[in-house]
Structure formats: structure tokens, C-alpha cells
Amino acid sequence: MTPIQFATLLFLLLCGHFLADFTFQTEWIATNKNRHVRLKFPPEQRAHMQVIWPWLLSSHAITHALMVFLVTQKLSLSIAEFVVHWAVDFGKCEKWYGFHTDQLLHVGSKVLWAALIASGAVAGLP
């Protein structure tokens, strides 16, 4: 892979990330993918609320996985993206770190996927 091909791959992965994290993610999803949002409501109201955060967090992570698949055509990297994105966003919701660290971890994962492709490490994988 040439440096231009690597740069193009990384650019497309980052475009997919920013589309999925900002353009496609609604405020409602961004808020309600956090398991702690329900705790802001009084207990009597909370008792009648459905627990939806795992579905929303998973839906958001699968959108990222789709973007990685569309760019790389690698199911293995798409699954890795789903797991990593889910875990990173869960950590942000837990307040283990803030927005900037969250974004650096996401960008770092895209650099890793591009590096794995460039090195041939995922060449034989689906």
C-alpha cells in the first residue's frame, strides 16, 4: 500500500466516523444511550420507563461498524469497530473520561484499522 493509498483509506475511515458520530447521531440517541439518564427522573416515574440505553448504544456502534465495513469491506474490522466503539462510548457515559479523550480513542481506532490493512495483517480475514 502506498502512502497515498494509506492516507486515502484513513481519510475515508475518518469521514465515516464523523458522519456517524455527529451527522447521523441525533441528540436523543446521544442522550439516551447513556444508562445514567434514567436516574435524573424521580423514582416513581423511572419505574415506568423502559430501559433502552443498551439498544441505542448498540445501534450507534453498529452505525460505526457499517461505516468501517463500507470503507474496508472487512467484516472482521467492522466487528472490532462495533466492540471498540461501544466500549469507548460506554466509558464516556460512565464519566471515566471526557469528550476529547473519547474522540481521540475513536480516531486512534481508525488509525489502527488502516495500519492493520496496510500491514496485511487482515488480508486473509473476511
Chimera marker file (.cmm) of the C-alpha trace (Angstrom):
<marker_set name="trace">
<marker id="1" x="0.000" y="0.000" z="0.000" r="1" g="1" b="0" radius="0.5"/>
<marker id="2" x="1.401" y="3.370" z="-0.973" r="1" g="1" b="0" radius="0.5"/>
<marker id="3" x="1.370" y="6.340" z="1.409" r="1" g="1" b="0" radius="0.5"/>
<marker id="4" x="-1.344" y="7.938" z="-0.755" r="1" g="1" b="0" radius="0.5"/>
<marker id="5" x="-3.493" y="4.802" z="-0.515" r="1" g="1" b="0" radius="0.5"/>
<marker id="6" x="-2.996" y="4.697" z="3.257" r="1" g="1" b="0" radius="0.5"/>
<marker id="7" x="-3.900" y="8.390" z="3.562" r="1" g="1" b="0" radius="0.5"/>
<marker id="8" x="-6.995" y="7.855" z="1.407" r="1" g="1" b="0" radius="0.5"/>
<marker id="9" x="-8.096" y="4.861" z="3.494" r="1" g="1" b="0" radius="0.5"/>
<marker id="10" x="-7.583" y="6.769" z="6.739" r="1" g="1" b="0" radius="0.5"/>
<marker id="11" x="-9.406" y="9.808" z="5.343" r="1" g="1" b="0" radius="0.5"/>
<marker id="12" x="-12.419" y="7.682" z="4.361" r="1" g="1" b="0" radius="0.5"/>
<marker id="13" x="-12.477" y="5.943" z="7.755" r="1" g="1" b="0" radius="0.5"/>
<marker id="14" x="-12.399" y="9.324" z="9.495" r="1" g="1" b="0" radius="0.5"/>
<marker id="15" x="-15.146" y="10.662" z="7.228" r="1" g="1" b="0" radius="0.5"/>
<marker id="16" x="-17.274" y="7.656" z="8.199" r="1" g="1" b="0" radius="0.5"/>
<marker id="17" x="-16.535" y="8.284" z="11.859" r="1" g="1" b="0" radius="0.5"/>
<marker id="18" x="-17.506" y="11.943" z="11.783" r="1" g="1" b="0" radius="0.5"/>
<marker id="19" x="-20.654" y="11.242" z="9.765" r="1" g="1" b="0" radius="0.5"/>
<marker id="20" x="-21.763" y="8.532" z="12.214" r="1" g="1" b="0" radius="0.5"/>
<marker id="21" x="-20.753" y="10.398" z="15.383" r="1" g="1" b="0" radius="0.5"/>
<marker id="22" x="-22.093" y="13.837" z="14.501" r="1" g="1" b="0" radius="0.5"/>
<marker id="23" x="-24.265" y="13.895" z="11.390" r="1" g="1" b="0" radius="0.5"/>
<marker id="24" x="-26.222" y="10.663" z="11.893" r="1" g="1" b="0" radius="0.5"/>
<marker id="25" x="-26.391" y="10.636" z="15.705" r="1" g="1" b="0" radius="0.5"/>
<marker id="26" x="-29.381" y="12.587" z="16.941" r="1" g="1" b="0" radius="0.5"/>
<marker id="27" x="-29.391" y="14.442" z="20.246" r="1" g="1" b="0" radius="0.5"/>
<marker id="28" x="-31.966" y="11.928" z="21.500" r="1" g="1" b="0" radius="0.5"/>
<marker id="29" x="-29.624" y="8.994" z="20.768" r="1" g="1" b="0" radius="0.5"/>
<marker id="30" x="-26.606" y="10.836" z="22.185" r="1" g="1" b="0" radius="0.5"/>
<marker id="31" x="-28.505" y="11.475" z="25.414" r="1" g="1" b="0" radius="0.5"/>
<marker id="32" x="-30.395" y="8.220" z="25.840" r="1" g="1" b="0" radius="0.5"/>
<marker id="33" x="-27.535" y="5.835" z="25.019" r="1" g="1" b="0" radius="0.5"/>
<marker id="34" x="-26.268" y="6.760" z="28.494" r="1" g="1" b="0" radius="0.5"/>
<marker id="35" x="-27.580" y="4.385" z="31.173" r="1" g="1" b="0" radius="0.5"/>
<marker id="36" x="-27.481" y="7.150" z="33.779" r="1" g="1" b="0" radius="0.5"/>
<marker id="37" x="-30.074" y="9.366" z="32.056" r="1" g="1" b="0" radius="0.5"/>
<marker id="38" x="-32.946" y="7.486" z="33.733" r="1" g="1" b="0" radius="0.5"/>
<marker id="39" x="-31.540" y="8.366" z="37.147" r="1" g="1" b="0" radius="0.5"/>
<marker id="40" x="-32.375" y="12.031" z="36.553" r="1" g="1" b="0" radius="0.5"/>
<marker id="41" x="-36.085" y="11.189" z="36.793" r="1" g="1" b="0" radius="0.5"/>
<marker id="42" x="-37.962" y="10.678" z="40.065" r="1" g="1" b="0" radius="0.5"/>
<marker id="43" x="-38.159" y="7.016" z="41.178" r="1" g="1" b="0" radius="0.5"/>
<marker id="44" x="-41.928" y="6.809" z="40.612" r="1" g="1" b="0" radius="0.5"/>
<marker id="45" x="-41.526" y="7.978" z="37.006" r="1" g="1" b="0" radius="0.5"/>
<marker id="46" x="-38.391" y="5.884" z="36.462" r="1" g="1" b="0" radius="0.5"/>
<marker id="47" x="-40.298" y="2.746" z="37.476" r="1" g="1" b="0" radius="0.5"/>
<marker id="48" x="-42.483" y="3.096" z="34.356" r="1" g="1" b="0" radius="0.5"/>
<marker id="49" x="-39.641" y="3.874" z="31.943" r="1" g="1" b="0" radius="0.5"/>
<marker id="50" x="-38.278" y="1.160" z="29.695" r="1" g="1" b="0" radius="0.5"/>
<marker id="51" x="-34.544" y="0.541" z="29.720" r="1" g="1" b="0" radius="0.5"/>
<marker id="52" x="-33.484" y="1.478" z="26.199" r="1" g="1" b="0" radius="0.5"/>
<marker id="53" x="-29.856" y="2.563" z="26.554" r="1" g="1" b="0" radius="0.5"/>
<marker id="54" x="-28.298" y="-0.790" z="25.506" r="1" g="1" b="0" radius="0.5"/>
<marker id="55" x="-30.280" y="-0.727" z="22.258" r="1" g="1" b="0" radius="0.5"/>
<marker id="56" x="-29.375" y="2.869" z="21.491" r="1" g="1" b="0" radius="0.5"/>
<marker id="57" x="-25.702" y="2.427" z="22.316" r="1" g="1" b="0" radius="0.5"/>
<marker id="58" x="-25.616" y="-0.732" z="20.198" r="1" g="1" b="0" radius="0.5"/>
<marker id="59" x="-27.446" y="0.984" z="17.340" r="1" g="1" b="0" radius="0.5"/>
<marker id="60" x="-24.942" y="3.829" z="17.406" r="1" g="1" b="0" radius="0.5"/>
<marker id="61" x="-21.976" y="1.419" z="17.488" r="1" g="1" b="0" radius="0.5"/>
<marker id="62" x="-23.411" y="-0.655" z="14.627" r="1" g="1" b="0" radius="0.5"/>
<marker id="63" x="-23.678" y="2.517" z="12.521" r="1" g="1" b="0" radius="0.5"/>
<marker id="64" x="-19.934" y="2.961" z="13.038" r="1" g="1" b="0" radius="0.5"/>
<marker id="65" x="-19.342" y="-0.699" z="12.212" r="1" g="1" b="0" radius="0.5"/>
<marker id="66" x="-21.268" y="-0.239" z="8.973" r="1" g="1" b="0" radius="0.5"/>
<marker id="67" x="-19.125" y="2.759" z="8.037" r="1" g="1" b="0" radius="0.5"/>
<marker id="68" x="-15.956" y="0.731" z="8.614" r="1" g="1" b="0" radius="0.5"/>
<marker id="69" x="-17.353" y="-2.116" z="6.517" r="1" g="1" b="0" radius="0.5"/>
<marker id="70" x="-18.347" y="0.195" z="3.665" r="1" g="1" b="0" radius="0.5"/>
<marker id="71" x="-14.823" y="1.621" z="3.550" r="1" g="1" b="0" radius="0.5"/>
<marker id="72" x="-12.764" y="-1.529" z="4.202" r="1" g="1" b="0" radius="0.5"/>
<marker id="73" x="-15.040" y="-4.389" z="3.094" r="1" g="1" b="0" radius="0.5"/>
<marker id="74" x="-13.714" y="-6.256" z="6.164" r="1" g="1" b="0" radius="0.5"/>
<marker id="75" x="-16.295" y="-7.870" z="8.438" r="1" g="1" b="0" radius="0.5"/>
<marker id="76" x="-13.551" y="-8.545" z="10.998" r="1" g="1" b="0" radius="0.5"/>
<marker id="77" x="-12.717" y="-4.837" z="11.294" r="1" g="1" b="0" radius="0.5"/>
<marker id="78" x="-16.411" y="-3.973" z="11.380" r="1" g="1" b="0" radius="0.5"/>
<marker id="79" x="-16.933" y="-6.284" z="14.349" r="1" g="1" b="0" radius="0.5"/>
<marker id="80" x="-13.850" y="-4.839" z="16.035" r="1" g="1" b="0" radius="0.5"/>
<marker id="81" x="-15.219" y="-1.342" z="15.409" r="1" g="1" b="0" radius="0.5"/>
<marker id="82" x="-18.568" y="-2.277" z="16.955" r="1" g="1" b="0" radius="0.5"/>
<marker id="83" x="-16.901" y="-3.614" z="20.116" r="1" g="1" b="0" radius="0.5"/>
<marker id="84" x="-14.410" y="-0.755" z="20.454" r="1" g="1" b="0" radius="0.5"/>
<marker id="85" x="-16.929" y="1.986" z="19.722" r="1" g="1" b="0" radius="0.5"/>
<marker id="86" x="-19.471" y="0.508" z="22.150" r="1" g="1" b="0" radius="0.5"/>
<marker id="87" x="-16.840" y="0.226" z="24.902" r="1" g="1" b="0" radius="0.5"/>
<marker id="88" x="-15.415" y="3.721" z="24.342" r="1" g="1" b="0" radius="0.5"/>
<marker id="89" x="-18.843" y="5.364" z="24.368" r="1" g="1" b="0" radius="0.5"/>
<marker id="90" x="-19.854" y="3.373" z="27.449" r="1" g="1" b="0" radius="0.5"/>
<marker id="91" x="-16.727" y="4.667" z="29.191" r="1" g="1" b="0" radius="0.5"/>
<marker id="92" x="-17.582" y="8.229" z="28.257" r="1" g="1" b="0" radius="0.5"/>
<marker id="93" x="-21.121" y="7.773" z="29.602" r="1" g="1" b="0" radius="0.5"/>
<marker id="94" x="-19.614" y="6.434" z="32.835" r="1" g="1" b="0" radius="0.5"/>
<marker id="95" x="-17.529" y="9.652" z="33.017" r="1" g="1" b="0" radius="0.5"/>
<marker id="96" x="-14.281" y="7.687" z="33.038" r="1" g="1" b="0" radius="0.5"/>
<marker id="97" x="-13.049" y="10.327" z="30.561" r="1" g="1" b="0" radius="0.5"/>
<marker id="98" x="-14.449" y="13.250" z="28.620" r="1" g="1" b="0" radius="0.5"/>
<marker id="99" x="-15.364" y="14.168" z="25.079" r="1" g="1" b="0" radius="0.5"/>
<marker id="100" x="-11.841" y="14.824" z="23.792" r="1" g="1" b="0" radius="0.5"/>
<marker id="101" x="-10.444" y="11.522" z="25.061" r="1" g="1" b="0" radius="0.5"/>
<marker id="102" x="-13.491" y="9.764" z="23.593" r="1" g="1" b="0" radius="0.5"/>
<marker id="103" x="-12.782" y="11.284" z="20.184" r="1" g="1" b="0" radius="0.5"/>
<marker id="104" x="-9.041" y="10.523" z="20.371" r="1" g="1" b="0" radius="0.5"/>
<marker id="105" x="-9.820" y="6.880" z="21.149" r="1" g="1" b="0" radius="0.5"/>
<marker id="106" x="-12.201" y="6.712" z="18.167" r="1" g="1" b="0" radius="0.5"/>
<marker id="107" x="-9.701" y="8.343" z="15.812" r="1" g="1" b="0" radius="0.5"/>
<marker id="108" x="-6.988" y="6.043" z="17.172" r="1" g="1" b="0" radius="0.5"/>
<marker id="109" x="-9.080" y="3.010" z="16.316" r="1" g="1" b="0" radius="0.5"/>
<marker id="110" x="-9.403" y="4.240" z="12.727" r="1" g="1" b="0" radius="0.5"/>
<marker id="111" x="-5.627" y="4.671" z="12.528" r="1" g="1" b="0" radius="0.5"/>
<marker id="112" x="-5.272" y="1.106" z="13.836" r="1" g="1" b="0" radius="0.5"/>
<marker id="113" x="-7.714" y="-0.316" z="11.261" r="1" g="1" b="0" radius="0.5"/>
<marker id="114" x="-5.855" y="1.469" z="8.447" r="1" g="1" b="0" radius="0.5"/>
<marker id="115" x="-2.500" y="0.244" z="9.789" r="1" g="1" b="0" radius="0.5"/>
<marker id="116" x="-3.757" y="-3.339" z="10.016" r="1" g="1" b="0" radius="0.5"/>
<marker id="117" x="-4.903" y="-3.211" z="6.407" r="1" g="1" b="0" radius="0.5"/>
<marker id="118" x="-1.679" y="-1.552" z="5.247" r="1" g="1" b="0" radius="0.5"/>
<marker id="119" x="0.438" y="-4.165" z="7.039" r="1" g="1" b="0" radius="0.5"/>
<marker id="120" x="-1.525" y="-7.031" z="5.517" r="1" g="1" b="0" radius="0.5"/>
<marker id="121" x="-2.472" y="-8.315" z="8.981" r="1" g="1" b="0" radius="0.5"/>
<marker id="122" x="-6.138" y="-8.681" z="7.995" r="1" g="1" b="0" radius="0.5"/>
<marker id="123" x="-5.540" y="-9.731" z="4.386" r="1" g="1" b="0" radius="0.5"/>
<marker id="124" x="-6.824" y="-13.266" z="4.883" r="1" g="1" b="0" radius="0.5"/>
<marker id="125" x="-9.726" y="-12.312" z="7.114" r="1" g="1" b="0" radius="0.5"/>
<marker id="126" x="-13.240" y="-11.583" z="5.899" r="1" g="1" b="0" radius="0.5"/>
<link id1="1" id2="2" r="1" g="1" b="0" radius="0.2"/>
<link id1="2" id2="3" r="1" g="1" b="0" radius="0.2"/>
<link id1="3" id2="4" r="1" g="1" b="0" radius="0.2"/>
<link id1="4" id2="5" r="1" g="1" b="0" radius="0.2"/>
<link id1="5" id2="6" r="1" g="1" b="0" radius="0.2"/>
<link id1="6" id2="7" r="1" g="1" b="0" radius="0.2"/>
<link id1="7" id2="8" r="1" g="1" b="0" radius="0.2"/>
<link id1="8" id2="9" r="1" g="1" b="0" radius="0.2"/>
<link id1="9" id2="10" r="1" g="1" b="0" radius="0.2"/>
<link id1="10" id2="11" r="1" g="1" b="0" radius="0.2"/>
<link id1="11" id2="12" r="1" g="1" b="0" radius="0.2"/>
<link id1="12" id2="13" r="1" g="1" b="0" radius="0.2"/>
<link id1="13" id2="14" r="1" g="1" b="0" radius="0.2"/>
<link id1="14" id2="15" r="1" g="1" b="0" radius="0.2"/>
<link id1="15" id2="16" r="1" g="1" b="0" radius="0.2"/>
<link id1="16" id2="17" r="1" g="1" b="0" radius="0.2"/>
<link id1="17" id2="18" r="1" g="1" b="0" radius="0.2"/>
<link id1="18" id2="19" r="1" g="1" b="0" radius="0.2"/>
<link id1="19" id2="20" r="1" g="1" b="0" radius="0.2"/>
<link id1="20" id2="21" r="1" g="1" b="0" radius="0.2"/>
<link id1="21" id2="22" r="1" g="1" b="0" radius="0.2"/>
<link id1="22" id2="23" r="1" g="1" b="0" radius="0.2"/>
<link id1="23" id2="24" r="1" g="1" b="0" radius="0.2"/>
<link id1="24" id2="25" r="1" g="1" b="0" radius="0.2"/>
<link id1="25" id2="26" r="1" g="1" b="0" radius="0.2"/>
<link id1="26" id2="27" r="1" g="1" b="0" radius="0.2"/>
<link id1="27" id2="28" r="1" g="1" b="0" radius="0.2"/>
<link id1="28" id2="29" r="1" g="1" b="0" radius="0.2"/>
<link id1="29" id2="30" r="1" g="1" b="0" radius="0.2"/>
<link id1="30" id2="31" r="1" g="1" b="0" radius="0.2"/>
<link id1="31" id2="32" r="1" g="1" b="0" radius="0.2"/>
<link id1="32" id2="33" r="1" g="1" b="0" radius="0.2"/>
<link id1="33" id2="34" r="1" g="1" b="0" radius="0.2"/>
<link id1="34" id2="35" r="1" g="1" b="0" radius="0.2"/>
<link id1="35" id2="36" r="1" g="1" b="0" radius="0.2"/>
<link id1="36" id2="37" r="1" g="1" b="0" radius="0.2"/>
<link id1="37" id2="38" r="1" g="1" b="0" radius="0.2"/>
<link id1="38" id2="39" r="1" g="1" b="0" radius="0.2"/>
<link id1="39" id2="40" r="1" g="1" b="0" radius="0.2"/>
<link id1="40" id2="41" r="1" g="1" b="0" radius="0.2"/>
<link id1="41" id2="42" r="1" g="1" b="0" radius="0.2"/>
<link id1="42" id2="43" r="1" g="1" b="0" radius="0.2"/>
<link id1="43" id2="44" r="1" g="1" b="0" radius="0.2"/>
<link id1="44" id2="45" r="1" g="1" b="0" radius="0.2"/>
<link id1="45" id2="46" r="1" g="1" b="0" radius="0.2"/>
<link id1="46" id2="47" r="1" g="1" b="0" radius="0.2"/>
<link id1="47" id2="48" r="1" g="1" b="0" radius="0.2"/>
<link id1="48" id2="49" r="1" g="1" b="0" radius="0.2"/>
<link id1="49" id2="50" r="1" g="1" b="0" radius="0.2"/>
<link id1="50" id2="51" r="1" g="1" b="0" radius="0.2"/>
<link id1="51" id2="52" r="1" g="1" b="0" radius="0.2"/>
<link id1="52" id2="53" r="1" g="1" b="0" radius="0.2"/>
<link id1="53" id2="54" r="1" g="1" b="0" radius="0.2"/>
<link id1="54" id2="55" r="1" g="1" b="0" radius="0.2"/>
<link id1="55" id2="56" r="1" g="1" b="0" radius="0.2"/>
<link id1="56" id2="57" r="1" g="1" b="0" radius="0.2"/>
<link id1="57" id2="58" r="1" g="1" b="0" radius="0.2"/>
<link id1="58" id2="59" r="1" g="1" b="0" radius="0.2"/>
<link id1="59" id2="60" r="1" g="1" b="0" radius="0.2"/>
<link id1="60" id2="61" r="1" g="1" b="0" radius="0.2"/>
<link id1="61" id2="62" r="1" g="1" b="0" radius="0.2"/>
<link id1="62" id2="63" r="1" g="1" b="0" radius="0.2"/>
<link id1="63" id2="64" r="1" g="1" b="0" radius="0.2"/>
<link id1="64" id2="65" r="1" g="1" b="0" radius="0.2"/>
<link id1="65" id2="66" r="1" g="1" b="0" radius="0.2"/>
<link id1="66" id2="67" r="1" g="1" b="0" radius="0.2"/>
<link id1="67" id2="68" r="1" g="1" b="0" radius="0.2"/>
<link id1="68" id2="69" r="1" g="1" b="0" radius="0.2"/>
<link id1="69" id2="70" r="1" g="1" b="0" radius="0.2"/>
<link id1="70" id2="71" r="1" g="1" b="0" radius="0.2"/>
<link id1="71" id2="72" r="1" g="1" b="0" radius="0.2"/>
<link id1="72" id2="73" r="1" g="1" b="0" radius="0.2"/>
<link id1="73" id2="74" r="1" g="1" b="0" radius="0.2"/>
<link id1="74" id2="75" r="1" g="1" b="0" radius="0.2"/>
<link id1="75" id2="76" r="1" g="1" b="0" radius="0.2"/>
<link id1="76" id2="77" r="1" g="1" b="0" radius="0.2"/>
<link id1="77" id2="78" r="1" g="1" b="0" radius="0.2"/>
<link id1="78" id2="79" r="1" g="1" b="0" radius="0.2"/>
<link id1="79" id2="80" r="1" g="1" b="0" radius="0.2"/>
<link id1="80" id2="81" r="1" g="1" b="0" radius="0.2"/>
<link id1="81" id2="82" r="1" g="1" b="0" radius="0.2"/>
<link id1="82" id2="83" r="1" g="1" b="0" radius="0.2"/>
<link id1="83" id2="84" r="1" g="1" b="0" radius="0.2"/>
<link id1="84" id2="85" r="1" g="1" b="0" radius="0.2"/>
<link id1="85" id2="86" r="1" g="1" b="0" radius="0.2"/>
<link id1="86" id2="87" r="1" g="1" b="0" radius="0.2"/>
<link id1="87" id2="88" r="1" g="1" b="0" radius="0.2"/>
<link id1="88" id2="89" r="1" g="1" b="0" radius="0.2"/>
<link id1="89" id2="90" r="1" g="1" b="0" radius="0.2"/>
<link id1="90" id2="91" r="1" g="1" b="0" radius="0.2"/>
<link id1="91" id2="92" r="1" g="1" b="0" radius="0.2"/>
<link id1="92" id2="93" r="1" g="1" b="0" radius="0.2"/>
<link id1="93" id2="94" r="1" g="1" b="0" radius="0.2"/>
<link id1="94" id2="95" r="1" g="1" b="0" radius="0.2"/>
<link id1="95" id2="96" r="1" g="1" b="0" radius="0.2"/>
<link id1="96" id2="97" r="1" g="1" b="0" radius="0.2"/>
<link id1="97" id2="98" r="1" g="1" b="0" radius="0.2"/>
<link id1="98" id2="99" r="1" g="1" b="0" radius="0.2"/>
<link id1="99" id2="100" r="1" g="1" b="0" radius="0.2"/>
<link id1="100" id2="101" r="1" g="1" b="0" radius="0.2"/>
<link id1="101" id2="102" r="1" g="1" b="0" radius="0.2"/>
<link id1="102" id2="103" r="1" g="1" b="0" radius="0.2"/>
<link id1="103" id2="104" r="1" g="1" b="0" radius="0.2"/>
<link id1="104" id2="105" r="1" g="1" b="0" radius="0.2"/>
<link id1="105" id2="106" r="1" g="1" b="0" radius="0.2"/>
<link id1="106" id2="107" r="1" g="1" b="0" radius="0.2"/>
<link id1="107" id2="108" r="1" g="1" b="0" radius="0.2"/>
<link id1="108" id2="109" r="1" g="1" b="0" radius="0.2"/>
<link id1="109" id2="110" r="1" g="1" b="0" radius="0.2"/>
<link id1="110" id2="111" r="1" g="1" b="0" radius="0.2"/>
<link id1="111" id2="112" r="1" g="1" b="0" radius="0.2"/>
<link id1="112" id2="113" r="1" g="1" b="0" radius="0.2"/>
<link id1="113" id2="114" r="1" g="1" b="0" radius="0.2"/>
<link id1="114" id2="115" r="1" g="1" b="0" radius="0.2"/>
<link id1="115" id2="116" r="1" g="1" b="0" radius="0.2"/>
<link id1="116" id2="117" r="1" g="1" b="0" radius="0.2"/>
<link id1="117" id2="118" r="1" g="1" b="0" radius="0.2"/>
<link id1="118" id2="119" r="1" g="1" b="0" radius="0.2"/>
<link id1="119" id2="120" r="1" g="1" b="0" radius="0.2"/>
<link id1="120" id2="121" r="1" g="1" b="0" radius="0.2"/>
<link id1="121" id2="122" r="1" g="1" b="0" radius="0.2"/>
<link id1="122" id2="123" r="1" g="1" b="0" radius="0.2"/>
<link id1="123" id2="124" r="1" g="1" b="0" radius="0.2"/>
<link id1="124" id2="125" r="1" g="1" b="0" radius="0.2"/>
<link id1="125" id2="126" r="1" g="1" b="0" radius="0.2"/>
</marker_set>
